[in-house]
Amino acid sequence: MLTALAPYPSSTFRPTSIRCANDRQALFNRIAPVYDNLNDLLSLGQHRIWKRMAVSWTGAKMGDRVLDVCCGSGDLAFLLSNNVSSNGKVIGLDFSKEQLMVASSRSFSKNCYKNIEWVQGDAVDLPFDDGWFDAITMGYGLRNVVDKRKAMQEILRVLKSGSTVSILDFNKSNELLTSSITEWMIDNVVVPVASVYGLSEDYKYLKSSIREFLTGKELEKLALEVGFSTARHYEIGGGLMGCLVAQH
């Protein structure tokens, strides 16, 4: 079950309708049961390193109130939980109920994660008050959001002044070699492995979603345009992944 939001003042949260594209929401609902296994297989476990890097760039510390947008099965939220400790609070938000159920079931087995609340909601209409969070993360979510500008505006709105968001995702590179390697990996590794789980068609969306995504420079430009004071995109994982770090 998803945990309740009782520890917060009622004015902090407002109801929100989930307007994300139905097909994308359905896709993440379908892959939820095997999402973690596929991440480990497809990245050879490297995604855990990239996620730790993303969390470290937020500067989240003990006692902070933090948000993980598009939290999926909870990896970044769990890392944040360790950073903010028992006197801090983590909100994991996702539009996929099935992903949240997986995240919630994982947290029940680990006492140190009792400071996490799981919330079903929309990245382009965050149900939180202005300036509520000390740090925000987003892992492999912005690429799948229908309105990326609106999502960035919402992140800025709920982030405290002077605080940082860290957005991890595939890197859309202008380098022909890097982009060619990415497409080869999808065709020859990702889709074949996903097919073992009966999800080859679901994972074919990766190539088009990366092609339609923003480059690092474009992400920096978007962040500055919506009002962030600083923005820097780091290429990691040999240039296959990237992390946008922006400060309110």
C-alpha atoms as one frame of an Amber mdcrd trajectory, in Angstrom:
protein
   0.000   0.000   0.000   1.069   3.575  -0.577   1.765   5.413   2.623  -0.416
   8.287   3.809   0.598  11.938   3.843  -0.625  12.669   7.348   2.702  13.970
   8.774   2.380  17.147   6.664   0.023  20.106   7.015  -2.975  19.559   4.753
  -2.269  22.814   2.933   1.053  21.468   1.703  -0.518  19.066  -0.785  -3.229
  19.633  -3.340  -5.074  17.092  -5.468  -3.652  16.631  -8.945  -4.933  14.910
 -12.055  -2.476  12.729 -13.950  -2.356  14.097 -17.483   0.731  12.277 -18.756
   0.325  10.415 -22.022  -1.721   7.289 -21.396   0.515   5.078 -23.512   3.626
   6.052 -21.554   1.873   5.501 -18.249   0.659   2.093 -19.422   4.161   1.188
 -20.589   5.722   1.845 -17.186   2.917  -0.030 -15.480   3.689  -3.066 -17.663
   7.439  -3.092 -17.094   7.258  -2.416 -13.332   7.615  -6.077 -12.211  10.939
  -6.568 -14.016  12.202  -2.975 -14.127  14.957  -3.443 -11.523  16.239  -6.698
 -12.990  16.436  -5.162 -16.452  18.289  -2.092 -15.149  20.917  -4.317 -13.562
  21.289  -6.506 -16.644  21.339  -3.725 -19.204  23.801  -1.485 -17.347  25.886
  -4.289 -15.795  25.049  -2.685 -12.467  26.541   0.678 -13.464  23.200   2.480
 -13.017  23.772   2.290  -9.255  26.964   4.342  -9.604  25.263   6.916 -11.838
  22.393   7.263  -9.369  24.764   7.805  -6.446  26.480  10.528  -8.457  23.143
  12.195  -9.194  22.178  12.210  -5.519  25.563  13.557  -4.437  25.191  16.528
  -6.804  22.002  17.627  -5.000  23.880  18.235  -1.764  21.010  16.624   0.184
  21.968  16.364   3.854  20.696  15.190   7.208  17.313  16.687   8.128  16.454
  17.860   4.604  13.053  17.488   2.953  13.653  16.108  -0.543  11.694  14.978
  -3.607  12.380  12.313  -6.229  10.259  13.021  -9.317   9.402  10.044 -11.552
  10.768   7.829  -8.789   9.988   4.502 -10.481  10.867   1.613  -8.195  12.611
   3.927  -5.735  16.388   3.685  -6.212  17.068   7.426  -5.959  14.546   7.848
  -3.138  16.335   5.150  -1.121  19.686   6.862  -1.639  18.173  10.195  -0.594
  16.688   8.507   2.459  20.156   7.556   3.640  21.387  11.128   3.119  18.618
  12.912   5.024  18.456  10.300   7.807  15.556   9.687  10.188  14.961  13.377
  10.922  14.602  14.173   7.205  11.801  13.294   4.808  11.727  11.906   1.255
   8.802  12.053  -1.159   8.887   9.638  -4.090   6.446  10.693  -6.818   5.486
   8.769  -9.941   2.513   8.540 -12.322   2.690   4.736 -12.418   0.797   3.069
  -9.591   2.499  -0.249 -10.297   5.974   1.286 -10.035   4.986   2.881  -6.723
   3.718  -0.436  -5.413   7.086  -2.019  -6.229   8.911   0.859  -4.504   6.684
   0.640  -1.454   7.162  -3.118  -1.137  10.934  -2.671  -1.318  10.903  -0.041
   1.448   8.939  -2.258   3.838  11.871  -4.669   4.049  14.316  -1.976   5.133
  13.748  -0.074   8.387  16.036   2.784   7.387  13.587   3.799   4.654  10.651
   4.636   6.918  11.162   8.353   6.176   9.822   7.924   2.596   6.289   8.760
   1.416   5.130   7.406  -1.974   2.812   9.699  -3.932   1.084   9.091  -7.267
   1.171  12.319  -9.244   2.128  14.185 -12.397   5.557  15.737 -12.984   3.936
  18.679 -14.792   1.517  19.411 -11.924   3.374  18.684  -8.691   0.992  18.573
  -5.692   3.252  20.533  -3.340   3.545  24.097  -2.083   6.104  26.555  -3.453
   9.643  26.279  -2.098   8.919  23.118  -0.110  11.996  20.987  -0.882  15.694
  21.293  -0.013  16.746  19.078  -2.941  15.147  17.270  -5.888  16.208  14.371
  -8.092  14.779  12.943 -11.298  16.118   9.741 -12.822  15.215   8.704 -16.369
  11.993  10.671 -16.174  12.329  14.002 -17.975  12.791  12.251 -21.334   9.371
  10.631 -20.910   7.479  13.717 -19.717   5.105  15.134 -22.327   5.862  18.785
 -21.476   9.503  19.073 -20.403   9.404  22.858 -19.957   6.389  22.643 -17.663
   8.070  19.890 -15.645  11.154  22.065 -15.185   8.968  24.999 -14.152   7.216
  22.837 -11.568  10.531  21.577 -10.179  11.747  25.160  -9.864   8.508  26.185
  -8.141   8.646  23.565  -5.383  12.422  23.874  -4.847  13.760  26.234  -2.177
  15.865  29.172  -3.289  19.526  28.206  -3.346  18.738  24.488  -3.559  19.639
  22.046  -6.323  17.933  19.598  -8.686  19.857  16.720 -10.272  18.350  15.144
 -13.400  19.872  11.873 -14.623  19.052  10.409 -18.042  20.450   9.015 -21.263
  22.763  11.490 -22.931  21.728  12.725 -26.355  25.097  13.344 -27.910  26.011
  15.392 -30.963  28.987  13.078 -31.407  28.256  10.572 -34.171  30.283   7.805
 -32.512  28.505   8.142 -29.146  25.035   8.288 -30.681  25.859   5.311 -32.906
  27.010   3.281 -29.896  23.800   4.146 -28.050  21.607   3.003 -30.943  23.668
  -0.170 -31.387  23.268  -0.959 -27.686  19.508  -0.520 -27.883  19.149  -2.704
 -30.994  21.601  -5.418 -30.019  21.479  -5.501 -26.214  18.468  -3.705 -24.732
  15.721  -5.049 -26.990  17.039  -8.644 -27.104  17.347  -8.759 -23.310  13.888
  -7.189 -22.886  12.484  -9.811 -25.239  13.396 -12.506 -22.704  10.823 -10.872
 -20.428   8.323 -10.455 -23.267   8.927  -6.680 -23.378  10.828  -6.169 -26.634
   8.117  -3.944 -28.124   7.938  -1.876 -24.932  11.674  -1.200 -24.920  11.859
  -0.229 -28.594  10.554   3.171 -27.523  14.008   3.949 -26.085  15.613   4.831
 -29.415  12.918   7.306 -30.422  12.700   8.830 -26.949  16.451   9.497 -26.915
  16.353  10.931 -30.452  13.588  13.321 -29.361  15.347  14.271 -26.109  17.437
  17.398 -25.542  21.211  17.579 -25.730  23.169  18.632 -22.664  23.475  22.209
 -23.930  19.755  22.311 -24.691  18.960  21.070 -21.189  21.167  23.771 -19.687
  19.435  26.387 -21.855  15.984  25.151 -20.830  16.853  25.261 -17.138  18.109
  28.835 -17.379  15.094  29.910 -19.444  12.597  28.697 -16.827  14.448  30.547
 -14.068  17.256  28.440 -12.585  20.252  30.586 -11.658  22.875  28.059 -12.764
  22.773  24.895 -14.873  25.484  22.451 -15.900  25.197  19.147 -17.743  27.737
  16.424 -16.992  28.404  13.533 -19.356  28.955  10.283 -17.451  29.111   6.588
 -18.266  31.467   7.195 -21.167  29.084   9.787 -22.596  26.135   7.386 -22.750
  24.490   9.023 -19.742  24.162  12.608 -18.618  23.186  14.538 -15.508  21.805
  18.078 -15.453  22.590  19.888 -12.193  20.692  23.155 -11.754  20.390  25.525
  -8.801  17.362  27.648  -7.939
